[in-house]
Amino acid sequence: MTEAVRTPFDPADETGVAPSGGRDLFSKFDALIAERQALLDTGVRDPFGLVMEKVLSPTRAIIKGKETILLGTYNYMGMTFDPDVIAAGKKALDEYGSGTTGSRVLNGTYQGHTEVEEALKEFYGTRHAMVFSTGYQANLGLMATIAGKEDYIILDADSHASIYDGCAMGNAQIVRFRHNSVEDLEKRLKRLPADGGRLVVLEGVYSMLGDIAPLKEMVEVSKRHGAMVVVDEAHGMGFFGPNGRGVFEEAGVEDQVDFVVGTFSKSVGTVGGFVVSNHPKFEVLRLVCRPYVFTASLPPSVVATAATSIRKLMHAGNKRAHLWENSRRLHQGLRDLGYKLATDTAESAIIAVLLPDQQTTVITWQALLEAGVYVNMARPPATPAGMFLLRCSLCAEHSADEVEQILAMFEAAGKATGVI
Ligand SMILES: Cc1ncc(COP(=O)(O)O)c(C=O)c1O
């Protein structure tokens, strides 16, 4: 009988001892692995292992063989199946191939990359636009590059992981202020030494709870204390403000914001990220921003779909209005059913339902899925203050009738699980 040969790359056995005899580096995840297993042992489905077997439209997919309403995508404007967007992607695939195989600063800038940057400049009315491979990388690049050792980044405590990771990658001093507190922001700005640059980082919509920032007041305070301001409009682009630029447009602070960060992975309906700005020296970032330089550029089909989508979003007033109707109706309906929600009114297209603990949240999530609606589950550490959430995000392509169906499913699921 031959003994199985273990290579140095074999995983450790259950004892946690690596084949080399050293400590298994994965042992730090043991508590998480056990917690997840305990949850699955209760018989619930894994909320983080769902597969969309077929996607039928921006609002419908087949999940476990069943047609399901999607209420947990960031496809706010429903652009993923727009015929013009799809045609543009197919044409670019045929004409330019499947990928660029290179960095934007070498062989990876095609006609389509400059076209999508032109579309962004038009959309935002700015002089500069720089496209990254994801929104995550746009934040990573901006935070890590423009604020150096002598500078301060002042950020909302509930900032997105990509903002925190950009801060961790750079050398600036990091100062956090209480979520959405203008008073705390001002207090922190006042305490900073007079020398050193200051960058205040804000988000238009905070995606966990769907609440919006008081940007008018925050930008005013930041400017009064000599800071540059960046607003991440990942969840605001497309349906806030007269031109759909985001919450900062609606707040009337466009001329005071130094940088806007955004993504193509939400309202635009594909993948990619960007920073737009009027700063006269902005273009130097293309040479010094590592998450821009040291990665391959977006495939031609992706930039073609993004450019087409962005140009259509400039004239999407009706869709915007319908998305707001859907958001308000769902918020009111869930409240009337007795659900506890994160905001008093529908502040954005994200409606977060608050639940008491992980078990109740997963059971309710599963009851909703079985009834025929998919929502996003969120739990610590992704959520603020240890909250357990069912996050609903609406789409301009949900019909009024679908919103009523969703409410009926929430009523049945909530009653079955005892949440309402
Ligand atoms: C506020 C915020 N910024 C940035 C990102 C990153 O976007 P992307 O999906 O393009 O990496 C996200 C996505 O979750 C986000 O919510």
The ligand as a MOL file (V3000), in Angstrom:
LIG
                    3D

  0  0  0     0  0            999 V3000
M  V30 BEGIN CTAB
M  V30 COUNTS 16 16 0 0 0
M  V30 BEGIN ATOM
M  V30 1 C -19.4760 53.9470 -1.7000 0
M  V30 2 C -18.7720 53.0010 -2.6260 0
M  V30 3 N -17.6180 53.3940 -3.1930 0
M  V30 4 C -16.9460 52.5880 -4.0210 0
M  V30 5 C -17.4110 51.3340 -4.3380 0
M  V30 6 C -16.5910 50.4390 -5.2410 0
M  V30 7 O -17.1950 50.2750 -6.4660 0
M  V30 8 P -16.7850 49.1140 -7.4690 0
M  V30 9 O -17.8650 48.0820 -7.3860 0
M  V30 10 O -16.7590 49.7800 -8.8130 0
M  V30 11 O -15.4580 48.6040 -7.0810 0
M  V30 12 C -18.6110 50.9030 -3.7940 0
M  V30 13 C -19.1420 49.5670 -4.1420 0
M  V30 14 O -19.6300 48.8130 -3.3810 0
M  V30 15 C -19.3060 51.7480 -2.9040 0
M  V30 16 O -20.4420 51.3500 -2.3340 0
M  V30 END ATOM
M  V30 BEGIN BOND
M  V30 1 1 1 2
M  V30 2 1 2 3
M  V30 3 2 2 15
M  V30 4 2 3 4
M  V30 5 1 4 5
M  V30 6 1 5 6
M  V30 7 2 5 12
M  V30 8 1 6 7
M  V30 9 1 7 8
M  V30 10 2 8 9
M  V30 11 1 8 10
M  V30 12 1 8 11
M  V30 13 1 12 13
M  V30 14 1 12 15
M  V30 15 2 13 14
M  V30 16 1 15 16
M  V30 END BOND
M  V30 END CTAB
M  END
